[in-house]
Amino acid sequence: MSRLSFTLALVLGLAVAGCDRGAPDAAQESSASSAPTAQIDPSEAGTPMPAMMVSDPAGRTLNLGTLRGTPVLLNLWATWCAPCVKEMPLLDALASEYDGRLRVLTVSQDMQGAAVVEPFFAAGGYARLEPWMDPDNELGFTLGGGVMPTTVLYDATGEEVWRVQGDYDWSGEEARAAIDAAIAE
């Protein structure tokens, strides 16, 4: 009897474990989405933008350390990060609104790289954002210890002005005022 009970328990356990196998991949909910909105943090002001390489799905590379002349809003995100996904349309709108005055640069931290980033961008239909990637997460750990989303504003000389870690409303008046003040300097 115990052998039969064990077999039934094993079969039932395997059946339950396989129930979610066909579920579509979706952005995971994060505790950050229920946490208070992140705040602008100027504590790292003056730190230079890391001279790290990112790439796009076509294989082109960009050395972040060479970006000068225009302020850069650098956003680290991932397709599986719900707050990150929520921010992408807001960042695309910022890129359109500040065209020529601010470069909005989004860098995916997805380890699968172009395999997940290209379809995400295709589905999102972003007008201004470019699909830059850092699948080894080197930039993420350099800037924020792996916290996502992390967004850092750099001035035209490549020095940090402020950063935001976590879910932030980029469409709000506070965000616009902070960006306007930083790019006016």
Salt bridges, closest charged atoms under 4 A:
ASP56 OD2 - ARG60 NH2 2.41
GLU97 OE1 - ARG176 NH2 2.61
ASP99 OD2 - ARG128 NH1 3.64
GLU130 OE2 - ARG103 NH2 3.48
GLU160 OE1 - ARG163 NH2 2.77
ASP167 OD2 - LYS86 NZ 2.91
